[in-house]
């Protein structure tokens, strides 16, 4: 697996939790260890990007989290537009 930045991992978690997800589902789909998962969940909960619904025992992406995902994807498309192959620079 390639290197992922903290933002890449946070975006993956928020994407997985859009329809609601338990810890195990997030951990396996985001390819995280349990200690990593705990760290990221705490970070996203504290930032208001994720919420935990006790009755359902699931995490959900908040409106703020959906806004983050939208911006994250837009920046990614600006940097790596679909179908645009890297051009070689002649030395």
Number of C-alpha atoms within 10 A of each C-alpha: 4 4 6 9 9 10 12 14 17 21 21 16 28 27 18 19 22 16 11 19 20 15 15 12 15 21 19 12 11 19 15 16 10 13 9 12 21 13 10 17 21 12 14 19 17 11 12 14 21 24 19 17 11 8 6 10 11 16 24 22 25 19 13 13 25 17 12 17 21 13 12 14 12 13 12 12 11 9 9 12 11 9 6 7 8 7 6 6 5 4 3
